[in-house]
């Protein structure tokens, strides 16, 4: 990626575009924070910009109060040739986005992806242009390095726009959400980027509060259930908890997925002597969803390996964070399956 002609192509593609659709991946704060900053940069360049977000707005509206109105920030935005550039944020695979392969194939303009997820060797992604740095904490960090900053002398420093306060705030919220306020993963730029954002009027205390110190009552009730059901398996260095279909129905309409992030960061990753934590969730009569998190410092087995051995319907993730959906098993059977696969892999 140090190829300067590719850099120039990306730069020209952005500058030459007139109508851009910014597409964040599933509504997590890192993707929304970077999308909002991208929206403001492109709007300041006098481009017509739309954000096609994915999923529910509930949690997002608290974290990102200063968004464009619904005509520009809309889940139903159609991907068609009225746009000349699509910018995908924070996802290495098309299925992380609310865009079909047919929509993408019939699109005639340019496509750019900016992302920090690990990609398989040889995978060139699904866009014309790809800026991928798996060593980065977050896509928000990449946005700062690509569009605003001067401290990064390598390929990521394509532009040096002035940053506004709203973008500084939104990018800090997104970054903290992914790196768990420096607990989880820190690239060599993470602290510099945070410092840059705070120096440009991002409210650090507010970002911390929005990401990890503000809960609603539902989330506390779900946490109680998860803690009550939490079991420790010492030999496998594994913790497993679950929600039954009855529990899930009781919280109907509430985004339990968003809670699992907080839960997994603060509980399953923090108990000394245990390396892996699982939340099992019955989503209907047939399917159980698994959310897996590893302890960052002592993990020895790739979670995607464990989940892959369960023969799931859907699966994906990283070494330390992975998810899956398994069919036709009970909670008890799945618990035993996870433990036996783990024991096998531990012996390798
Ligand atoms: Mn991210």
Boltz pocket constraint, residues with backbone or C-beta under 6 A from the ligand:
constraints:
  - pocket:
      binder: B
      contacts: [[A, 30], [A, 31], [A, 90], [A, 116], [A, 137], [A, 138], [A, 139], [A, 178]]
      max_distance: 6.0
